[in-house]
């Protein structure tokens, strides 16, 4: 029986594309990386993380050292980041249906809590974060252990291929949020269990599990 619904944050709940572009371009200017325009962003949605780094002249091995810097730039835009259209109703309906709700993200906890406060979202019982982009499976495993849940009692909702791959490592079913950052070509290769075209699809999908 499904008991908990876990969410990614950026691109799934928070419409943070503009904030990310602004933060990245500040980082790019400082380090001499290629700038990221809206058309280029759309092109790169279909590519892997390594391919994106190559296109932008960002050394892939330096990503862990750049996350803290880009996060500081990102924080300056927190007040302006909107909630994804339909996300409020999605969270409300899942909460009303009795599911435990949590956020597992590579963003910073203080950013997420500030965002939730600004938008009046109080349905999340747990927020777990890691700056490691490819360590969400560890967050998922820690969540299962803390909540004393089995993998088949949880579903994860995320918008990137790495969300799908992390869920698979943890044995958790995953719903791809098609309204987010990664393009369909990129995510379908990873093989999500379900696809939600819009937030209003999520409750129906989950109720059928």
TORPALO-478400 format. One record per residue (C-alpha): x, y, z; residue in one letter. Coordinates in Angstrom, 3 decimals. Layout:
N
KEKE        xx        yy        zz  aa
KEKE         X         Y         Z   a
...
***
This chain:
209
KEKE        xx        yy        zz  aa
KEKE     0.000     0.000     0.000   x
KEKE     1.367     3.397    -0.992   x
KEKE     1.984     5.623     2.023   x
KEKE     4.327     8.422     0.963   x
KEKE     4.892    10.681    -2.029   x
KEKE     8.355    12.193    -2.414   x
KEKE     9.035    15.252    -4.548   x
KEKE    11.956    16.794    -6.296   x
KEKE    12.002    20.566    -5.839   x
KEKE    13.428    22.565    -8.770   x
KEKE    11.445    22.030   -11.943   x
KEKE     8.838    19.925   -10.157   x
KEKE     7.402    22.203    -7.468   x
KEKE     9.365    25.404    -8.097   x
KEKE     9.354    27.056   -11.510   x
KEKE    13.001    28.007   -11.078   x
KEKE    14.172    28.061   -14.683   x
KEKE    14.725    31.825   -14.803   x
KEKE    16.482    31.801   -11.435   x
KEKE    18.751    29.009   -12.604   x
KEKE    19.609    30.792   -15.856   x
KEKE    20.462    33.989   -13.988   x
KEKE    22.566    32.164   -11.386   x
KEKE    24.360    30.052   -13.969   x
KEKE    25.223    33.039   -16.164   x
KEKE    26.753    34.851   -13.194   x
KEKE    28.840    31.756   -12.571   x
KEKE    29.735    31.529   -16.265   x
KEKE    30.881    35.141   -16.390   x
KEKE    33.167    34.618   -13.411   x
KEKE    34.721    31.354   -14.624   x
KEKE    34.707    31.884   -18.381   x
KEKE    32.070    29.291   -19.215   x
KEKE    29.674    29.660   -22.145   x
KEKE    26.532    31.670   -21.424   x
KEKE    23.203    29.898   -21.314   x
KEKE    20.450    31.480   -23.415   x
KEKE    16.818    30.390   -23.512   x
KEKE    17.162    28.749   -26.973   x
KEKE    20.301    26.901   -25.853   x
KEKE    18.575    25.806   -22.650   x
KEKE    15.794    24.227   -24.725   x
KEKE    18.339    22.429   -26.902   x
KEKE    20.210    21.060   -23.899   x
KEKE    17.085    19.649   -22.234   x
KEKE    17.433    16.588   -24.436   x
KEKE    21.080    15.961   -23.499   x
KEKE    22.758    14.236   -20.588   x
KEKE    24.530    16.145   -17.826   x
KEKE    27.944    15.370   -19.312   x
KEKE    26.824    16.539   -22.756   x
KEKE    25.499    19.773   -21.281   x
KEKE    28.765    20.445   -19.511   x
KEKE    30.690    19.832   -22.723   x
KEKE    28.460    22.220   -24.674   x
KEKE    28.939    24.939   -22.047   x
KEKE    32.679    24.336   -21.540   x
KEKE    32.052    23.436   -17.888   x
KEKE    34.491    20.780   -16.600   x
KEKE    32.239    17.956   -15.407   x
KEKE    34.552    17.057   -12.526   x
KEKE    34.263    20.586   -11.137   x
KEKE    30.486    20.462   -10.667   x
KEKE    30.665    19.487    -6.963   x
KEKE    32.847    22.543    -6.307   x
KEKE    30.548    24.905    -8.237   x
KEKE    27.264    23.931    -6.587   x
KEKE    27.827    26.086    -3.499   x
KEKE    28.632    29.137    -5.600   x
KEKE    25.650    28.804    -7.885   x
KEKE    23.454    28.236    -4.836   x
KEKE    24.505    31.614    -3.428   x
KEKE    23.534    33.334    -6.673   x
KEKE    20.293    31.356    -6.690   x
KEKE    19.326    32.524    -3.193   x
KEKE    19.139    36.115    -4.401   x
KEKE    16.195    35.158    -6.635   x
KEKE    14.168    33.140    -4.118   x
KEKE    11.467    35.789    -3.640   x
KEKE    10.769    35.872    -7.370   x
KEKE    10.584    32.113    -8.034   x
KEKE     6.971    31.130    -8.755   x
KEKE     5.230    27.936    -7.827   x
KEKE     4.649    25.601   -10.753   x
KEKE     1.165    26.060   -12.163   x
KEKE    -1.067    23.398   -10.649   x
KEKE     1.450    22.404    -7.964   x
KEKE    -0.571    23.895    -5.098   x
KEKE    -3.649    21.892    -6.037   x
KEKE    -1.541    18.758    -6.512   x
KEKE    -0.051    19.045    -3.038   x
KEKE    -3.421    19.852    -1.487   x
KEKE    -5.123    16.840    -3.084   x
KEKE    -2.366    14.406    -2.115   x
KEKE    -2.376    15.701     1.440   x
KEKE    -6.169    15.349     1.602   x
KEKE    -5.860    11.780     0.334   x
KEKE    -3.746    10.963     3.391   x
KEKE    -0.278    10.518     1.886   x
KEKE     2.854    11.595     3.720   x
KEKE     4.591    14.239     1.628   x
KEKE     8.325    14.928     1.549   x
KEKE    10.863    16.827    -0.548   x
KEKE    14.200    15.232    -1.461   x
KEKE    16.397    17.663    -3.341   x
KEKE    19.914    18.717    -4.264   x
KEKE    18.945    22.305    -3.442   x
KEKE    19.560    23.709     0.044   x
KEKE    17.052    23.119     2.819   x
KEKE    16.932    26.790     3.795   x
KEKE    16.031    27.742     0.211   x
KEKE    13.244    25.177     0.112   x
KEKE    11.802    26.151     3.486   x
KEKE    11.862    29.826     2.503   x
KEKE    10.070    29.017    -0.758   x
KEKE     7.402    26.947     1.020   x
KEKE     6.831    29.758     3.524   x
KEKE     6.530    32.388     0.782   x
KEKE     3.936    30.295    -1.056   x
KEKE     2.083    29.034     2.014   x
KEKE     2.720    25.335     1.418   x
KEKE     2.733    23.444     4.705   x
KEKE     1.923    19.908     3.635   x
KEKE     5.474    18.514     3.722   x
KEKE     6.471    16.579     6.819   x
KEKE    10.079    15.991     5.740   x
KEKE    12.707    17.883     3.740   x
KEKE    15.998    16.115     2.993   x
KEKE    18.802    17.634     0.932   x
KEKE    22.205    16.794    -0.475   x
KEKE    24.508    18.984    -2.564   x
KEKE    25.671    15.909    -4.442   x
KEKE    23.799    15.917    -7.756   x
KEKE    23.952    12.166    -8.166   x
KEKE    23.239    11.045    -4.601   x
KEKE    19.451    11.176    -4.434   x
KEKE    19.303     7.404    -4.065   x
KEKE    21.080     7.864    -0.712   x
KEKE    18.479    10.416     0.343   x
KEKE    15.736     7.994    -0.664   x
KEKE    17.308     5.131     1.261   x
KEKE    17.720     7.358     4.324   x
KEKE    14.087     8.429     4.072   x
KEKE    12.894     4.829     3.888   x
KEKE    15.002     3.919     6.912   x
KEKE    13.860     6.883     9.007   x
KEKE    10.198     6.423     8.146   x
KEKE    10.369     2.613     8.396   x
KEKE     8.886     2.192     4.946   x
KEKE     9.498    -0.305     2.178   x
KEKE    10.344     0.860    -1.370   x
KEKE     6.946    -0.250    -2.714   x
KEKE     5.223     2.047    -0.194   x
KEKE     6.792     5.145    -1.728   x
KEKE     6.733     6.923    -5.078   x
KEKE     9.059     9.720    -6.226   x
KEKE     8.051    12.575    -8.526   x
KEKE    10.875    14.291   -10.394   x
KEKE    11.586    16.042   -13.664   x
KEKE    15.128    14.881   -14.524   x
KEKE    16.717    11.677   -15.772   x
KEKE    18.881    11.554   -12.650   x
KEKE    15.682    11.456   -10.554   x
KEKE    14.559     8.401   -12.491   x
KEKE    17.921     6.662   -12.165   x
KEKE    18.138     7.387    -8.427   x
KEKE    14.664     5.977    -7.866   x
KEKE    15.565     2.840    -9.762   x
KEKE    18.662     2.345    -7.591   x
KEKE    16.473     2.561    -4.486   x
KEKE    13.743     0.321    -5.876   x
KEKE    11.206     3.150    -5.709   x
KEKE     8.650     3.732    -8.434   x
KEKE     9.049     7.077   -10.146   x
KEKE     6.723     9.493   -11.919   x
KEKE     8.395    11.783   -14.432   x
KEKE     7.084    15.360   -14.208   x
KEKE     7.007    16.285   -17.897   x
KEKE     6.572    19.997   -17.111   x
KEKE    10.081    20.283   -15.671   x
KEKE    13.664    20.792   -16.848   x
KEKE    14.596    17.636   -18.755   x
KEKE    13.196    16.909   -22.199   x
KEKE    11.324    13.737   -23.100   x
KEKE    14.192    12.373   -25.224   x
KEKE    16.506    12.439   -22.228   x
KEKE    14.142    11.002   -19.625   x
KEKE    12.465     8.277   -21.668   x
KEKE    15.850     6.593   -22.102   x
KEKE    16.046     6.300   -18.315   x
KEKE    12.682     4.516   -18.247   x
KEKE    10.351     6.167   -15.693   x
KEKE     7.501     3.997   -14.411   x
KEKE     4.905     6.662   -15.119   x
KEKE     4.644     9.993   -16.894   x
KEKE     2.576    12.931   -15.645   x
KEKE     2.059    15.536   -18.336   x
KEKE     0.779    18.089   -15.808   x
KEKE     0.457    18.297   -12.004   x
KEKE    -3.254    17.502   -12.194   x
KEKE    -2.355    14.022   -13.533   x
KEKE    -0.411    13.011   -10.427   x
KEKE    -3.228    12.107    -8.023   x
KEKE    -4.940     9.975   -10.650   x
KEKE    -1.705     8.115   -11.430   x
KEKE    -0.919     7.526    -7.784   x
KEKE    -4.433     6.382    -6.933   x
KEKE    -4.049     3.638    -9.544   x
KEKE    -0.826     2.248    -8.061   x
***
